[in-house]
Amino acid sequence: MKLKNIFATCLACCAISAALTSCDTEVENETIQHLYKYDAQYFENLRAWKKTPHEVSYVYYAAWAPLEGQEGYKDPASWGERIKGLPDSLDIVNLWMGIPTPETHPVAYEDMVYAQDVLGTRFVFHGDASHHGHTFYDRVWNEATRQFDYVYDAQGNHVVVTEHSGNREELESYARWAVDTVVKCRLDGVDFDYEGWNSADMQIVAEECNKYFGPNGPWPEKLFIIDWFGGAPDGCDDYCDYFVRQAYTWQIGFNTGTGGRPQEKTIYCDSFGGEAGEAGPRGAQVCDYARWEPATGHKGGCGAYYVDFNYKDPSGIPYGEFRKAIQIMNPAIHK
């Protein structure tokens, strides 16, 4: 009798368990966006197209890097924090928040190298032309070895330079530091953030960089860019690949001024930042700048400050609004 009671109890427990687990047998529908897969010809065509004359797309991108004060590096699951997750057709990335290296940011560095070699995307670092007093090791060009050599004092210590406004030697040394940083870190150029300097100082740096990045230099393929807000420097037109009219916040009003710089070298940016409300993730006026053309000639391109915000585009397509801007400037050919 006791065994029968135990057996009955077990059957009852099984019945209750089955009832609880079978209440909802419908599979919840989920929308999963799988990565597109392309063949080698697609990537070859993409790299070739990026080398042709066209209006370029340019972004400031910071999501790849840890927040200031955080230790270590990111190994994120979200493609919104991966350089590899940026649009294939993107031309130039400003690596806001630092430079990835194999030692400091191995995941971001590997992503960057993939984007450079496979997609033809170019990466520039932030050169500061907003204040003076930068401190760095002095270096000089060695024509025999075609590289930079550090300068040492009589005691064998690095000669440290602190750059000041109006001092040509210090400003030229700052330019050599920037060029050497680009080369050693496997980057594609430098973008000097021009806010606070005068035109004369910026021109000295541009002239020195041109010795190495110019048509007669050892790295003519490298980019020399100046971004500006409020005013653009004179005297650098011949040395610059692009002038970026930056936007730290959402631009109120549509402004196509060049600051006196060549129209065909001017890239117009707007912000995807949260300060624009819904207009931020929806792109503010980025597509308007993509659509606009001067009465004669063409613009350099369009861009976005912190494209990071547009990863979660309201359309459901990652970077949907910025992808639309790229297509407006350079429509895809469908055969």
TITIVEX-542862 format. One record per residue (C-alpha): z, x, y; residue in one letter; residue number from 1. Coordinates in steps of 0.02 Angstrom, whole numbers, plus 32768, in hexadecimal, padded with zeros to 4 digits. Layout:
N
<r <Z; X; Y>; 'A'; NUM>
...
This chain:
335
<r <8000; 8000; 8000>; 'M'; 1>
<r <802A; 808F; 8073>; 'K'; 2>
<r <7F82; 80E4; 8052>; 'L'; 3>
<r <7F26; 8041; 8075>; 'K'; 4>
<r <7F7C; 8031; 811E>; 'N'; 5>
<r <7F4C; 80E2; 814D>; 'I'; 6>
<r <7E98; 80C4; 8118>; 'F'; 7>
<r <7E91; 8023; 817C>; 'A'; 8>
<r <7ED8; 807A; 8214>; 'T'; 9>
<r <7E55; 8102; 8208>; 'C'; 10>
<r <7DC9; 8082; 81FE>; 'L'; 11>
<r <7E0D; 8029; 8297>; 'A'; 12>
<r <7E15; 80CC; 82FA>; 'C'; 13>
<r <7D62; 80F6; 82CB>; 'C'; 14>
<r <7D28; 8049; 8301>; 'A'; 15>
<r <7D7D; 805A; 83AA>; 'I'; 16>
<r <7D34; 8108; 83C3>; 'S'; 17>
<r <7C85; 80CC; 8399>; 'A'; 18>
<r <7C97; 803C; 8411>; 'A'; 19>
<r <7CCE; 80AF; 849E>; 'L'; 20>
<r <7C40; 8129; 8484>; 'T'; 21>
<r <7BB8; 80A7; 846F>; 'S'; 22>
<r <7BD9; 8043; 850C>; 'C'; 23>
<r <7B50; 809E; 856D>; 'D'; 24>
<r <7AC2; 80DE; 8502>; 'T'; 25>
<r <7A3E; 80E7; 858D>; 'E'; 26>
<r <7A0B; 8197; 85C1>; 'V'; 27>
<r <7A1F; 81B1; 867C>; 'E'; 28>
<r <7979; 81DB; 86CD>; 'N'; 29>
<r <7977; 827F; 872C>; 'E'; 30>
<r <78ED; 82C9; 8796>; 'T'; 31>
<r <78DF; 8381; 876D>; 'I'; 32>
<r <7865; 83ED; 87CE>; 'Q'; 33>
<r <7826; 8475; 875A>; 'H'; 34>
<r <77DE; 8516; 879E>; 'L'; 35>
<r <7721; 851B; 87AC>; 'Y'; 36>
<r <76CD; 859B; 873D>; 'K'; 37>
<r <7635; 85FA; 8779>; 'Y'; 38>
<r <75C1; 8679; 872B>; 'D'; 39>
<r <759D; 872A; 8767>; 'A'; 40>
<r <7503; 86F1; 87C6>; 'Q'; 41>
<r <756B; 867D; 8834>; 'Y'; 42>
<r <75DC; 870C; 886A>; 'F'; 43>
<r <7549; 8781; 8886>; 'E'; 44>
<r <74F5; 86FF; 88F5>; 'N'; 45>
<r <7599; 86E2; 8952>; 'L'; 46>
<r <75B1; 879A; 8978>; 'R'; 47>
<r <74FD; 87AC; 89B0>; 'A'; 48>
<r <7509; 8715; 8A23>; 'W'; 49>
<r <75A5; 8757; 8A79>; 'K'; 50>
<r <7544; 87F3; 8AA9>; 'K'; 51>
<r <74BE; 878D; 8B01>; 'T'; 52>
<r <74C7; 875C; 8BBA>; 'P'; 53>
<r <7525; 86B7; 8BC8>; 'H'; 54>
<r <75B3; 8664; 8C28>; 'E'; 55>
<r <7650; 86A4; 8BD3>; 'V'; 56>
<r <76EF; 864C; 8B9D>; 'S'; 57>
<r <7792; 86A1; 8BCA>; 'Y'; 58>
<r <7848; 8678; 8BA1>; 'V'; 59>
<r <78F8; 86B6; 8BBF>; 'Y'; 60>
<r <794F; 86AC; 8B17>; 'Y'; 61>
<r <7A08; 86CC; 8AF7>; 'A'; 62>
<r <7A36; 8668; 8A5B>; 'A'; 63>
<r <7A14; 86FF; 89EB>; 'W'; 64>
<r <7AAD; 875C; 8A31>; 'A'; 65>
<r <7B68; 873D; 8A1C>; 'P'; 66>
<r <7BC2; 86FA; 8AB4>; 'L'; 67>
<r <7C0E; 877D; 8B26>; 'E'; 68>
<r <7CB4; 87B5; 8ADF>; 'G'; 69>
<r <7C89; 8789; 8A2C>; 'Q'; 70>
<r <7C87; 8817; 89B0>; 'E'; 71>
<r <7C06; 8838; 892A>; 'G'; 72>
<r <7B5B; 87E9; 8922>; 'Y'; 73>
<r <7B10; 8741; 88F7>; 'K'; 74>
<r <7ACD; 8716; 884C>; 'D'; 75>
<r <7AAA; 8660; 8876>; 'P'; 76>
<r <7A70; 85D4; 8804>; 'A'; 77>
<r <7A20; 8579; 8897>; 'S'; 78>
<r <7970; 85AF; 88C5>; 'W'; 79>
<r <799C; 8583; 8978>; 'G'; 80>
<r <79FF; 8626; 897B>; 'E'; 81>
<r <7979; 868D; 8925>; 'R'; 82>
<r <78EF; 86EC; 897E>; 'I'; 83>
<r <7887; 86C4; 88E5>; 'K'; 84>
<r <7899; 860B; 890E>; 'G'; 85>
<r <7841; 8617; 89B7>; 'L'; 86>
<r <7790; 85CE; 89C4>; 'P'; 87>
<r <7709; 863C; 8975>; 'D'; 88>
<r <7699; 862B; 8A0D>; 'S'; 89>
<r <771C; 866B; 8A87>; 'L'; 90>
<r <76E0; 8706; 8AE6>; 'D'; 91>
<r <7775; 875C; 8B39>; 'I'; 92>
<r <7831; 8752; 8B1A>; 'V'; 93>
<r <78B2; 8791; 8B96>; 'N'; 94>
<r <7944; 87C8; 8B29>; 'L'; 95>
<r <79CD; 8784; 8B96>; 'W'; 96>
<r <7A7B; 87C1; 8B62>; 'M'; 97>
<r <7A4A; 886E; 8B25>; 'G'; 98>
<r <79D9; 88CC; 8AAC>; 'I'; 99>
<r <79E1; 88B4; 89EE>; 'P'; 100>
<r <79E7; 8955; 8989>; 'T'; 101>
<r <79F6; 8972; 88CD>; 'P'; 102>
<r <7AAB; 89A8; 88E5>; 'E'; 103>
<r <7AE9; 8926; 8961>; 'T'; 104>
<r <7A83; 8889; 8936>; 'H'; 105>
<r <7A2A; 88A5; 888F>; 'P'; 106>
<r <79F6; 87EF; 8876>; 'V'; 107>
<r <79AE; 87DD; 8926>; 'A'; 108>
<r <795C; 8887; 891B>; 'Y'; 109>
<r <7904; 885D; 8878>; 'E'; 110>
<r <78CB; 87B7; 88C3>; 'D'; 111>
<r <7889; 8810; 895E>; 'M'; 112>
<r <7826; 888E; 88F8>; 'V'; 113>
<r <77DC; 8800; 8891>; 'Y'; 114>
<r <77A8; 87A3; 892E>; 'A'; 115>
<r <775B; 8840; 8979>; 'Q'; 116>
<r <76FC; 887A; 88DF>; 'D'; 117>
<r <76CA; 87D3; 8892>; 'V'; 118>
<r <76BF; 875C; 8927>; 'L'; 119>
<r <7691; 87D5; 89B2>; 'G'; 120>
<r <7722; 8798; 8A1F>; 'T'; 121>
<r <775E; 8815; 8AA2>; 'R'; 122>
<r <7813; 8836; 8AD2>; 'F'; 123>
<r <7855; 887B; 8B76>; 'V'; 124>
<r <7905; 88A8; 8BAB>; 'F'; 125>
<r <7960; 8880; 8C4B>; 'H'; 126>
<r <7957; 890C; 8CCC>; 'G'; 127>
<r <79D1; 88EE; 8D59>; 'D'; 128>
<r <798D; 88F7; 8E0B>; 'A'; 129>
<r <7A12; 8883; 8E51>; 'S'; 130>
<r <7A94; 8907; 8E7D>; 'H'; 131>
<r <7AA3; 89C4; 8E89>; 'H'; 132>
<r <7B1B; 8A3E; 8E38>; 'G'; 133>
<r <7AD5; 8A43; 8D86>; 'H'; 134>
<r <7B15; 8AD7; 8D22>; 'T'; 135>
<r <7AB0; 8B2B; 8C97>; 'F'; 136>
<r <7A7F; 8BD3; 8C4C>; 'Y'; 137>
<r <79F9; 8C31; 8CAB>; 'D'; 138>
<r <795A; 8C5C; 8C4C>; 'R'; 139>
<r <78B3; 8CAF; 8C70>; 'V'; 140>
<r <7808; 8CA2; 8C23>; 'W'; 141>
<r <77D5; 8D2B; 8BA9>; 'N'; 142>
<r <7718; 8D32; 8BA8>; 'E'; 143>
<r <7713; 8DA6; 8B11>; 'A'; 144>
<r <7772; 8D2D; 8AA0>; 'T'; 145>
<r <773A; 8C90; 8AFB>; 'R'; 146>
<r <77EA; 8C4D; 8B07>; 'Q'; 147>
<r <7883; 8C51; 8B78>; 'F'; 148>
<r <7905; 8CDB; 8B71>; 'D'; 149>
<r <79B7; 8CC3; 8BAE>; 'Y'; 150>
<r <79F4; 8D32; 8C3B>; 'V'; 151>
<r <7A92; 8D99; 8C1E>; 'Y'; 152>
<r <7B04; 8DF9; 8C93>; 'D'; 153>
<r <7B3E; 8EAF; 8C7C>; 'A'; 154>
<r <7BCC; 8E75; 8C0A>; 'Q'; 155>
<r <7B54; 8E18; 8B98>; 'G'; 156>
<r <7B86; 8D6A; 8BD3>; 'N'; 157>
<r <7B0C; 8CDE; 8BFA>; 'H'; 158>
<r <7AE1; 8CD2; 8CB2>; 'V'; 159>
<r <7B16; 8C24; 8CE7>; 'V'; 160>
<r <7AB8; 8BCF; 8D74>; 'V'; 161>
<r <7AFA; 8B43; 8DE1>; 'T'; 162>
<r <7A6B; 8AED; 8E39>; 'E'; 163>
<r <7A74; 8AC2; 8EF3>; 'H'; 164>
<r <79FE; 8A67; 8F68>; 'S'; 165>
<r <7983; 8AD8; 8FC1>; 'G'; 166>
<r <799F; 8B6F; 8F51>; 'N'; 167>
<r <78F4; 8B92; 8F05>; 'R'; 168>
<r <792F; 8C0C; 8E7F>; 'E'; 169>
<r <79B5; 8B94; 8E40>; 'E'; 170>
<r <793E; 8AFF; 8E42>; 'L'; 171>
<r <78BA; 8B62; 8DE3>; 'E'; 172>
<r <793E; 8B93; 8D63>; 'S'; 173>
<r <796B; 8ADB; 8D51>; 'Y'; 174>
<r <78B5; 8AB5; 8D2F>; 'A'; 175>
<r <78AD; 8B3D; 8CA9>; 'R'; 176>
<r <794A; 8AF4; 8C59>; 'W'; 177>
<r <78F3; 8A4A; 8C51>; 'A'; 178>
<r <7854; 8A93; 8C06>; 'V'; 179>
<r <78B5; 8AF8; 8B85>; 'D'; 180>
<r <791C; 8A5E; 8B57>; 'T'; 181>
<r <787C; 89FA; 8B38>; 'V'; 182>
<r <7834; 8A81; 8AC8>; 'V'; 183>
<r <78D2; 8AAB; 8A66>; 'K'; 184>
<r <78FE; 89F4; 8A48>; 'C'; 185>
<r <784F; 89C5; 8A0C>; 'R'; 186>
<r <7835; 894C; 8A9C>; 'L'; 187>
<r <7795; 8918; 8AF2>; 'D'; 188>
<r <77CA; 8931; 8BA6>; 'G'; 189>
<r <784A; 8913; 8C2E>; 'V'; 190>
<r <7865; 8883; 8CA7>; 'D'; 191>
<r <78C2; 88B8; 8D46>; 'F'; 192>
<r <792A; 882B; 8D8E>; 'D'; 193>
<r <7907; 883F; 8E48>; 'Y'; 194>
<r <7997; 87F6; 8EAC>; 'E'; 195>
<r <79EC; 8861; 8F2E>; 'G'; 196>
<r <797F; 88FC; 8F33>; 'W'; 197>
<r <7903; 8920; 8FBC>; 'N'; 198>
<r <7848; 8936; 8F9F>; 'S'; 199>
<r <784E; 89F2; 8FBC>; 'A'; 200>
<r <78CB; 8A0F; 8F2F>; 'D'; 201>
<r <786B; 899E; 8EB8>; 'M'; 202>
<r <77C9; 89F7; 8EE0>; 'Q'; 203>
<r <7814; 8AA1; 8EB5>; 'I'; 204>
<r <7849; 8A60; 8E0A>; 'V'; 205>
<r <77A0; 8A0D; 8DEF>; 'A'; 206>
<r <7741; 8AAC; 8E1A>; 'E'; 207>
<r <77AA; 8B14; 8DA2>; 'E'; 208>
<r <779A; 8A96; 8D14>; 'C'; 209>
<r <76DF; 8A92; 8D31>; 'N'; 210>
<r <76D4; 8B4A; 8CFF>; 'K'; 211>
<r <7701; 8B14; 8C4E>; 'Y'; 212>
<r <76CD; 8A5D; 8C42>; 'F'; 213>
<r <7634; 8A68; 8CB3>; 'G'; 214>
<r <7580; 8A7E; 8C77>; 'P'; 215>
<r <7591; 8B3C; 8C73>; 'N'; 216>
<r <763E; 8B3F; 8C25>; 'G'; 217>
<r <766F; 8B59; 8B6E>; 'P'; 218>
<r <769B; 8AA0; 8B57>; 'W'; 219>
<r <761C; 8A3A; 8BBB>; 'P'; 220>
<r <7639; 89A4; 8B49>; 'E'; 221>
<r <76EC; 898F; 8B87>; 'K'; 222>
<r <7713; 8908; 8C06>; 'L'; 223>
<r <775A; 8924; 8CB4>; 'F'; 224>
<r <7798; 887E; 8CFB>; 'I'; 225>
<r <77FB; 884C; 8D94>; 'I'; 226>
<r <7851; 87A4; 8D9C>; 'D'; 227>
<r <788F; 8762; 8E41>; 'W'; 228>
<r <78E9; 86D2; 8E92>; 'F'; 229>
<r <78E1; 86B7; 8F4E>; 'G'; 230>
<r <786F; 874A; 8F75>; 'G'; 231>
<r <77F7; 87BE; 8F1C>; 'A'; 232>
<r <77E5; 8879; 8F3F>; 'P'; 233>
<r <7750; 88C2; 8F9B>; 'D'; 234>
<r <76F3; 895B; 8F62>; 'G'; 235>
<r <76FD; 893F; 8EA5>; 'C'; 236>
<r <7663; 88D5; 8E85>; 'D'; 237>
<r <75FE; 8962; 8E39>; 'D'; 238>
<r <7688; 8993; 8DC0>; 'Y'; 239>
<r <76BF; 88E8; 8D82>; 'C'; 240>
<r <7676; 888A; 8CEF>; 'D'; 241>
<r <76CF; 87EB; 8D27>; 'Y'; 242>
<r <7741; 87A6; 8DAD>; 'F'; 243>
<r <77B5; 8720; 8D68>; 'V'; 244>
<r <77F2; 869D; 8DE2>; 'R'; 245>
<r <7897; 867C; 8D8C>; 'Q'; 246>
<r <7906; 85E2; 8D8A>; 'A'; 247>
<r <79BF; 85EA; 8D61>; 'Y'; 248>
<r <79D0; 852E; 8D78>; 'T'; 249>
<r <795C; 8498; 8D74>; 'W'; 250>
<r <78DE; 84A7; 8E01>; 'Q'; 251>
<r <78EB; 8415; 8E79>; 'I'; 252>
<r <783A; 83F9; 8EB3>; 'G'; 253>
<r <7799; 8445; 8E76>; 'F'; 254>
<r <777A; 84F1; 8EC4>; 'N'; 255>
<r <76E2; 855D; 8EA0>; 'T'; 256>
<r <7704; 85E6; 8F1F>; 'G'; 257>
<r <76E3; 8699; 8EE8>; 'T'; 258>
<r <7753; 86F5; 8F62>; 'G'; 259>
<r <76B9; 8751; 8F9D>; 'G'; 260>
<r <7690; 8794; 8EF2>; 'R'; 261>
<r <75E9; 8782; 8E95>; 'P'; 262>
<r <75D0; 86D2; 8E52>; 'Q'; 263>
<r <7586; 870E; 8DAE>; 'E'; 264>
<r <7623; 8775; 8D8B>; 'K'; 265>
<r <76A1; 86ED; 8DB8>; 'T'; 266>
<r <7701; 8693; 8D2E>; 'I'; 267>
<r <7759; 85F2; 8D62>; 'Y'; 268>
<r <77FF; 85CA; 8D10>; 'C'; 269>
<r <7871; 8533; 8D0D>; 'D'; 270>
<r <7918; 851A; 8CB7>; 'S'; 271>
<r <793E; 84BF; 8C15>; 'F'; 272>
<r <79F7; 84CA; 8C41>; 'G'; 273>
<r <7A75; 843E; 8C30>; 'G'; 274>
<r <7A87; 8432; 8CED>; 'E'; 275>
<r <79E4; 83D0; 8CEE>; 'A'; 276>
<r <7A2C; 8345; 8C81>; 'G'; 277>
<r <79A8; 82F9; 8C11>; 'E'; 278>
<r <7922; 8357; 8C71>; 'A'; 279>
<r <7968; 83F8; 8C29>; 'G'; 280>
<r <7944; 83DD; 8B70>; 'P'; 281>
<r <78A9; 837A; 8BA1>; 'R'; 282>
<r <7867; 8411; 8BFD>; 'G'; 283>
<r <7884; 83E8; 8CB5>; 'A'; 284>
<r <77DD; 841A; 8D05>; 'Q'; 285>
<r <77A6; 849F; 8C89>; 'V'; 286>
<r <7710; 8438; 8C51>; 'C'; 287>
<r <76E4; 8415; 8D06>; 'D'; 288>
<r <76DA; 84CF; 8D28>; 'Y'; 289>
<r <7673; 84E5; 8C89>; 'A'; 290>
<r <75FB; 845F; 8CC4>; 'R'; 291>
<r <75E9; 849D; 8D78>; 'W'; 292>
<r <755B; 8510; 8DAA>; 'E'; 293>
<r <7537; 8561; 8E54>; 'P'; 294>
<r <749D; 852F; 8EB5>; 'A'; 295>
<r <7449; 85D2; 8E83>; 'T'; 296>
<r <746E; 8646; 8DF3>; 'G'; 297>
<r <7501; 8626; 8D80>; 'H'; 298>
<r <75BC; 8640; 8D75>; 'K'; 299>
<r <7610; 86C2; 8D08>; 'G'; 300>
<r <7667; 863F; 8C9E>; 'G'; 301>
<r <7705; 85D8; 8C92>; 'C'; 302>
<r <77B1; 85F0; 8C49>; 'G'; 303>
<r <7861; 85B2; 8C30>; 'A'; 304>
<r <790D; 85F2; 8C56>; 'Y'; 305>
<r <7978; 85E2; 8BBA>; 'Y'; 306>
<r <78F9; 8593; 8B47>; 'V'; 307>
<r <7990; 858A; 8AD1>; 'D'; 308>
<r <79B9; 84DD; 8B15>; 'F'; 309>
<r <7910; 849A; 8ADE>; 'N'; 310>
<r <792B; 84BF; 8A25>; 'Y'; 311>
<r <7978; 8412; 8A13>; 'K'; 312>
<r <78E7; 83BA; 8A68>; 'D'; 313>
<r <78F8; 82FB; 8A72>; 'P'; 314>
<r <7853; 82EE; 8A12>; 'S'; 315>
<r <78A5; 833A; 8979>; 'G'; 316>
<r <782B; 83CB; 897E>; 'I'; 317>
<r <7883; 8472; 899E>; 'P'; 318>
<r <7850; 84B1; 8A4B>; 'Y'; 319>
<r <77E0; 8418; 8A55>; 'G'; 320>
<r <77CD; 8416; 8B12>; 'E'; 321>
<r <77A8; 84CF; 8B1F>; 'F'; 322>
<r <772B; 84C5; 8A91>; 'R'; 323>
<r <76D6; 843B; 8AF5>; 'K'; 324>
<r <76CE; 84AD; 8B8E>; 'A'; 325>
<r <767C; 8537; 8B29>; 'I'; 326>
<r <75FB; 84BC; 8AE8>; 'Q'; 327>
<r <75D6; 847D; 8B97>; 'I'; 328>
<r <75AD; 852E; 8BD2>; 'M'; 329>
<r <7556; 8564; 8B33>; 'N'; 330>
<r <751C; 84D1; 8AC7>; 'P'; 331>
<r <750D; 84F8; 8A0F>; 'A'; 332>
<r <745E; 84F7; 89C6>; 'I'; 333>
<r <7452; 847E; 8933>; 'H'; 334>
<r <73BF; 849B; 88BF>; 'K'; 335>
